[in-house]
Amino acid sequence: MGILSTADIAGKNWKAIFHSGNTVVSAVASRKIQKARDFIARGQREWPFAKPPTALEGYEALLALPDVDAVYVPVPTGLRKEWVMRAAEAGKHVVCEKPCGVRLADVQEMTAACRKHRVQFMDGVMYMHNRRLPRIRKVLDDGKSIGGVRRIASAFAFYHGEDFFRDNIRADGGLEPAGCLGDLGWYCIRFALWAMNWNLPRSVTGNRLSASKRSVGREPAPTAFSGELVFDQNVSCGFYCSFLEGFNEWVHVSGPKGWLQMADFVRPFDSYEPAFEVNRVEMRTTNAVKCPPGHDPMIQGHATAQDARMFRNFAKQVRSGKLNQDWPMWSLKTQQVMNACLESADRGRAVKL
């Protein structure tokens, strides 16, 4: 696998790829070759591949390599369409960071290009590959524990200090137009769609609660955002995402017979044995690997963690020779709802889907 960019998230996923057991990083490209060399040196010190990856200047050079069959694309959102399209045309399978694009039409073109060139597309939502999700699906569908979903509520927020708003691209609307909605709200929207078996809401209301300040070379981006999704049968979902509050990442699902909740739905507090709660009873993943003594259970980047499972599942799908059409569908529907939230915030009224 080749990595397009030396972004921080790419460094974290180097470790996940290492622990996948069926994928290696074979090349890293950056706009400046020294950045690629430094990135590789850091990765090799801690999680070394048997053959050190090749450092390249320019993303085009990586796409031209015949021995790279897939790429991970963590470039800024405004650039993702171009490089996903070019990767597909070069016959490379794609793991794309989220949000996948600026507009729904962009992601429609991206996924269509991947389908045309017979390459797999998947976005980088790690919790979709967590072992607890199939168990939660059974609880939601058993008709007894919850009794049918009536309400979903979720929040994802963090605060990294005031320097974040000056230096981090996620607070720059020129590079990340959706700001916290794309970076954090994507996870809330995705969970709601998954819980609702990928049925789209019939109406969406979004509220841009705060935004970063405009400055030289930087555009405003949402820094706090709330949304309300209304599905058929009047099932509703409320979510909140923000760069302004202390770290929290919870989801709560309720129905006429009970409720289910996770205090850690995006990044498990125990990545070895992720848990959830149903009607005051804690449910733990079966056949889990126990956290080794002295290790931080929240740290990902081990063989059974969701980040390693994501890349392992991607590689298995690629090697199968078949395209998983569900993965791009997940991205398209999440993008559609996210963009509807932004449209609603701009118009000051609900938007029908």
GIZIVEN-V815255 format. One record per backbone hydrogen bond with DSSP energy under -1.0 kcal/mol. CO is the residue of the C=O (numbers start at 1). NH is the residue of the N-H. E is the energy in kcal/mol with one decimal. If there is no record, write none. Layout:
co nh e
CO NH E
CO NH E
//
This chain:
co nh e
1 26 -2.4
1 27 -1.0
2 72 -2.6
3 29 -2.6
7 11 -1.3
8 12 -1.6
9 13 -2.0
10 14 -1.5
11 15 -1.0
12 16 -1.2
13 17 -2.8
14 18 -2.4
15 19 -2.0
26 54 -2.4
27 3 -2.1
28 56 -2.3
29 5 -2.3
30 58 -3.2
32 36 -1.3
33 37 -2.4
34 38 -2.7
35 39 -2.3
36 40 -2.3
37 41 -2.4
38 42 -2.2
39 43 -2.2
40 44 -2.9
41 45 -1.5
42 46 -1.2
43 47 -3.2
54 28 -2.7
56 30 -1.9
59 63 -2.0
60 64 -1.2
62 65 -1.6
65 68 -1.0
69 93 -2.4
70 2 -2.7
71 95 -2.5
72 4 -2.5
73 97 -2.3
76 79 -2.3
77 80 -1.2
79 83 -1.6
80 84 -2.5
81 85 -2.5
82 86 -2.2
83 87 -1.9
84 88 -2.5
85 89 -2.3
86 90 -1.4
87 92 -2.8
88 91 -1.7
93 71 -2.9
94 122 -1.6
95 73 -2.9
96 124 -1.9
103 107 -1.5
104 108 -2.4
105 109 -2.0
106 110 -2.4
107 111 -2.7
108 112 -1.9
109 113 -2.3
110 114 -2.0
111 115 -2.3
112 116 -2.6
113 117 -2.1
114 119 -2.8
115 118 -1.1
120 94 -3.3
122 96 -2.7
124 126 -1.1
125 128 -1.2
126 129 -2.5
127 130 -1.6
130 133 -1.2
132 136 -2.2
133 137 -2.5
134 138 -1.7
135 139 -1.7
136 140 -2.6
137 141 -1.8
146 257 -2.7
150 236 -1.9
151 254 -2.6
152 238 -2.4
153 252 -2.9
154 240 -1.3
156 242 -1.5
157 248 -2.0
161 164 -1.1
163 167 -2.6
164 168 -2.1
168 171 -1.6
169 172 -1.9
172 175 -1.2
172 176 -3.2
175 78 -1.5
176 179 -1.7
178 181 -1.8
179 183 -2.3
180 184 -2.8
180 185 -2.1
181 186 -1.0
184 187 -1.1
184 188 -1.0
185 189 -2.8
186 190 -2.5
187 191 -2.2
188 192 -1.9
189 193 -2.4
190 194 -2.6
191 195 -3.0
192 196 -1.8
193 198 -3.5
194 197 -1.9
196 199 -1.6
202 353 -1.5
203 230 -2.4
204 351 -3.0
205 228 -2.5
207 226 -2.1
210 223 -2.4
210 224 -1.3
215 218 -2.3
218 215 -1.9
219 173 -3.1
221 212 -2.5
222 180 -2.7
223 243 -3.1
224 209 -1.9
224 210 -1.5
225 241 -2.6
226 207 -2.7
227 239 -2.4
228 205 -2.3
229 237 -2.4
230 202 -2.4
230 203 -1.6
232 235 -1.2
235 231 -3.7
236 152 -2.1
237 229 -3.1
238 154 -1.9
239 227 -2.3
240 156 -2.0
241 225 -2.7
242 158 -1.9
248 157 -2.5
249 265 -1.6
250 155 -2.3
251 262 -2.4
252 153 -2.6
253 260 -2.9
254 150 -3.0
254 151 -1.9
258 255 -2.6
259 279 -1.7
260 253 -3.2
261 277 -2.6
262 251 -2.4
274 285 -1.4
276 283 -3.8
277 261 -2.4
278 281 -1.8
281 278 -2.9
283 276 -2.2
292 295 -2.0
296 299 -1.3
297 271 -3.6
302 305 -1.7
305 309 -2.4
306 310 -1.9
307 311 -1.5
308 312 -2.3
309 313 -3.0
310 314 -2.1
311 315 -2.4
312 316 -2.4
313 317 -2.2
314 318 -2.4
315 319 -2.5
316 320 -1.2
318 321 -1.3
325 329 -1.2
326 330 -2.5
327 331 -1.7
328 332 -2.6
329 333 -2.5
330 334 -2.1
331 335 -2.6
332 336 -2.4
333 337 -2.0
334 338 -2.5
335 339 -2.8
336 340 -1.7
337 341 -2.1
338 342 -1.8
339 343 -2.5
340 344 -2.6
341 345 -2.2
342 346 -2.2
343 347 -2.3
344 348 -2.4
344 349 -1.1
351 204 -2.5
//
